[in-house]
Amino acid sequence: MERHNRFWRVALLALPLGVFGIFVIWPLLSSFYYSFTNWNGFNSDYDFVGFSNFAKIFTDSLFLNAAINTTIWMVAAILVPTVLGLLLALLLDSRVPGTRIFKTIFYLPICLSAVIVGQIWIWIYQPDWGLLNTLISSASGEKMRYAWLAKPDTALLSVIVAWSWQQTGLSMVIYLAGLTAISEDLLEVCEIEGASAWQRTLFVVLPLLTPSTVVVVALSVINSLKGFDILYIMTGGGPFNSSDTLAMHMYNESFRKYLMGYGSAISVVLFLIAVTIIGLYFRQLKKVDKIYG
């Protein structure tokens, strides 16, 4: 009987593991291999160059620019959706009228693909008839034709706003789930003891939401590292590489300049960064489980 069950477990896992190996593990290992070559992505003739591609990374000004933009992107991706999601969750948990409708409205953007979100915000930022310039023109009385996505000073910030608009709903839902786990009796005791609403939120609710915050921050970091599609749709890394991130830089080097070996080296660095962050996340998660579990 045990042998029969083992056979079916192996049989059922064979197909998904095979698909995972072909479309995830094999490309991952291939990237590691090609990062040590000068392959251009087409020819079968290429040379093994050792760590030359990785050495080039440290002298590549575009890589440094992409690393700085990635840092800005990640910090904004953590802070903005986390803070806004927390504020929305606290507001909606206070039983304001129309809570269900507001929850649906705020959560809706996360159901959209990044391509659709990017296209929506391209329309909003459109210089001549976009919603943002129209609202500014109506408020100021002067015609506003600022090209938000075509200016180096505002391109990355504009994409961050669009990204945060989509991701805030996910953070809100996670915080709402955390708020439901907080005992009403505990909050009533705090109120009886004379604690104000602000004190209850600051000293009771927020500490108890630490597990939710860990999840929100981890998802924000992981999603931000994958944030390629919305950047590609809205700016393509421009203008003048002002919104270029590591993922975007990897794409440009690999598929626009046909430096597949160097692009693979960038992908390896990005992979190591992601693994490090995920490892730190699981380490922190264990600490949180010990405290709250």
C-alpha positions in Angstrom: 0.0 0.0 0.0 2.8 2.4 0.9 4.6 1.6 -2.3 1.4 2.2 -4.3 1.0 5.6 -2.6 4.6 6.5 -3.3 4.2 5.6 -6.9 1.2 8.0 -7.3 2.9 10.8 -5.5 5.9 10.5 -7.8 3.6 10.2 -10.9 1.6 13.3 -9.9 4.7 15.4 -9.2 6.6 14.3 -12.3 4.8 16.6 -14.7 4.8 19.9 -12.7 8.4 19.2 -11.6 9.4 18.6 -15.3 7.7 21.8 -16.4 9.5 23.7 -13.5 12.8 22.2 -14.5 12.5 23.0 -18.2 11.2 26.6 -17.8 12.9 27.7 -14.5 15.8 25.6 -13.5 17.3 25.1 -17.0 17.2 28.8 -18.0 18.6 29.7 -14.6 21.6 27.3 -15.0 22.0 28.5 -18.6 22.2 32.1 -17.4 25.0 31.1 -15.0 26.9 29.4 -17.8 26.5 32.2 -20.4 27.6 34.8 -17.8 31.1 33.4 -18.3 31.0 33.7 -22.1 30.9 36.4 -24.7 27.8 34.8 -26.5 25.8 37.3 -28.5 22.6 35.3 -28.4 22.7 34.0 -32.0 25.9 32.5 -33.0 27.0 29.1 -31.8 30.6 30.2 -31.7 31.5 32.0 -28.5 34.4 32.1 -26.1 34.7 31.4 -22.4 35.8 34.7 -20.9 35.8 33.8 -17.2 34.9 36.6 -14.8 35.4 39.4 -17.5 31.6 40.1 -17.6 31.4 40.5 -13.8 34.5 42.7 -13.8 32.9 44.9 -16.4 29.9 45.4 -14.1 32.0 47.4 -11.7 33.2 49.8 -14.4 29.9 50.1 -16.2 28.4 53.6 -15.5 25.0 52.4 -16.8 25.0 49.5 -14.3 25.8 51.9 -11.5 22.9 54.2 -12.7 20.6 51.2 -12.8 21.6 50.0 -9.4 20.9 53.5 -7.9 17.5 53.6 -9.7 16.8 50.0 -8.4 17.5 51.1 -4.9 15.2 54.1 -5.2 12.6 51.9 -6.8 12.8 49.3 -4.0 12.7 51.9 -1.2 9.6 53.5 -2.8 8.0 50.2 -3.5 8.4 49.3 0.2 7.4 52.6 1.8 4.6 53.9 -0.4 2.3 50.8 -0.7 3.0 49.7 2.9 2.1 53.1 4.4 -0.9 53.7 2.2 -2.1 50.1 2.6 -1.9 50.5 6.4 -3.7 53.8 6.4 -6.5 52.5 4.2 -6.8 49.3 6.3 -7.1 51.3 9.5 -9.6 53.6 7.9 -11.8 50.8 6.5 -11.5 48.8 9.7 -13.2 51.7 11.5 -16.4 50.8 9.8 -16.9 53.9 7.7 -20.0 53.8 5.5 -19.6 52.0 2.2 -16.7 49.9 3.5 -17.3 47.0 1.1 -17.4 49.3 -1.9 -14.2 51.0 -1.0 -12.5 47.7 -0.4 -13.4 46.6 -3.9 -12.3 49.9 -5.4 -9.0 50.0 -3.7 -8.3 46.3 -4.4 -9.3 46.4 -8.1 -5.9 47.7 -9.5 -4.0 44.6 -8.2 -6.3 42.4 -10.3 -5.1 44.2 -13.5 -1.9 43.2 -15.3 1.1 45.6 -15.2 0.6 46.1 -18.9 -2.9 47.5 -18.5 -1.8 49.5 -15.4 1.0 51.0 -17.4 -1.3 51.9 -20.3 -3.8 53.5 -18.0 -1.1 55.8 -16.5 0.3 56.6 -19.9 -3.1 58.1 -20.7 -3.1 59.9 -17.3 0.3 61.4 -18.0 -0.3 62.3 -21.6 1.0 65.8 -22.1 -1.9 67.3 -24.2 -5.1 65.7 -22.9 -4.0 63.5 -20.0 -6.0 63.5 -16.8 -3.2 64.9 -14.6 -2.3 67.9 -16.8 -6.1 68.5 -17.3 -6.6 68.7 -13.5 -3.6 70.9 -13.0 -4.8 73.2 -15.8 -8.2 73.4 -14.2 -6.8 74.2 -10.8 -4.2 76.8 -12.0 -6.1 78.3 -14.9 -3.1 77.9 -17.2 -2.6 75.3 -19.8 -0.4 72.4 -18.6 1.5 70.3 -21.1 4.2 68.7 -19.0 5.5 65.4 -20.5 5.9 63.5 -17.2 7.3 60.3 -18.8 9.6 62.1 -21.2 11.5 64.2 -18.6 14.5 62.6 -16.7 13.5 64.4 -13.5 10.0 62.8 -13.3 10.1 59.6 -15.4 11.0 57.2 -12.6 8.8 59.0 -10.0 5.9 58.8 -12.4 6.3 55.0 -12.8 6.6 54.6 -9.0 3.3 56.4 -8.6 1.7 54.0 -11.1 3.3 51.0 -9.4 2.2 52.1 -5.9 -1.3 52.6 -7.1 -1.5 49.0 -8.2 0.3 47.5 -5.2 -1.5 49.4 -2.4 -4.6 47.3 -2.6 -2.6 44.1 -1.9 -1.0 45.7 1.2 -4.4 46.9 2.4 -5.9 43.4 2.2 -3.0 41.8 4.2 -3.3 44.5 6.9 -7.1 44.0 7.0 -6.5 40.3 7.6 -4.1 41.2 10.4 -6.6 43.6 12.0 -9.3 40.9 12.2 -6.9 38.8 14.3 -6.6 41.5 17.0 -9.0 40.9 19.9 -11.8 43.4 20.3 -11.6 42.7 24.1 -8.0 44.0 24.2 -9.0 47.2 22.5 -12.0 47.7 24.8 -9.7 47.2 27.8 -7.4 49.9 26.5 -10.3 52.2 26.0 -11.6 51.6 29.5 -8.1 52.3 30.8 -8.3 55.7 29.2 -6.2 55.2 26.1 -7.1 57.4 23.2 -7.7 56.1 19.7 -4.3 57.3 18.6 -2.6 55.6 21.6 -4.5 52.4 20.9 -3.3 52.4 17.3 0.3 53.4 18.1 1.0 51.2 21.1 -1.4 48.2 20.6 -2.5 47.8 17.0 0.7 48.6 15.1 2.9 46.2 17.2 0.4 43.4 16.8 0.5 44.1 13.0 4.2 43.2 12.9 3.6 39.8 11.2 1.5 41.5 8.5 4.1 44.2 8.0 6.8 41.5 7.5 4.7 39.9 4.8 3.8 43.2 3.1 7.5 44.3 3.1 8.7 41.0 1.7 6.1 40.9 -1.1 6.9 44.5 -1.9 10.6 43.8 -2.2 10.1 40.6 -4.3 7.5 42.3 -6.6 9.7 45.4 -7.0 12.6 43.2 -8.2 10.3 41.7 -10.8 9.0 45.1 -11.8 10.1 45.0 -15.4 6.9 45.0 -17.4 5.4 48.3 -16.2 8.8 50.1 -16.7 9.1 48.6 -20.2 5.6 49.7 -21.1 5.8 53.2 -19.6 9.3 54.4 -20.3 11.5 51.5 -21.6 14.2 52.7 -19.1 14.3 56.2 -20.6 14.6 59.0 -21.2 18.4 58.9 -21.1 18.4 55.8 -18.8 16.8 57.9 -16.0 14.3 55.1 -15.2 16.7 52.2 -16.0 16.7 49.5 -13.3 18.8 46.4 -13.1 16.1 44.3 -14.8 15.7 46.9 -17.5 19.4 47.2 -17.9 19.7 43.4 -18.2 17.1 43.4 -21.0 18.7 46.2 -22.9 22.2 44.6 -22.8 20.8 41.2 -23.8 18.2 41.9 -26.4 19.0 45.3 -27.7 22.8 45.3 -27.7 23.0 41.5 -28.2 25.5 41.1 -25.4 23.9 38.0 -24.0 26.9 37.0 -21.9 27.1 40.4 -20.2 23.3 40.5 -19.8 23.4 37.0 -18.2 26.1 38.3 -15.7 23.7 41.1 -14.7 20.9 38.6 -14.3 23.1 36.5 -12.0 23.8 39.6 -9.9 20.1 40.4 -9.7 19.4 36.8 -8.8 21.9 36.8 -6.0 20.4 40.1 -4.6 16.9 38.5 -4.7 18.1 35.4 -3.0 19.9 37.4 -0.3 16.7 39.5 0.4 14.5 36.4 0.5 17.0 34.7 2.8 16.9 37.7 5.2 13.1 37.7 4.9 12.8 34.0 6.0 15.3 34.7 8.8 13.2 37.6 10.0 10.0 35.5 9.6 11.4 32.9 12.0 12.0 35.6 14.6 8.5 36.9 14.2 7.1 33.3 14.5 9.0 32.9 17.8 7.5 36.1 19.2 4.0 36.0 17.9 3.6 32.3 17.1 
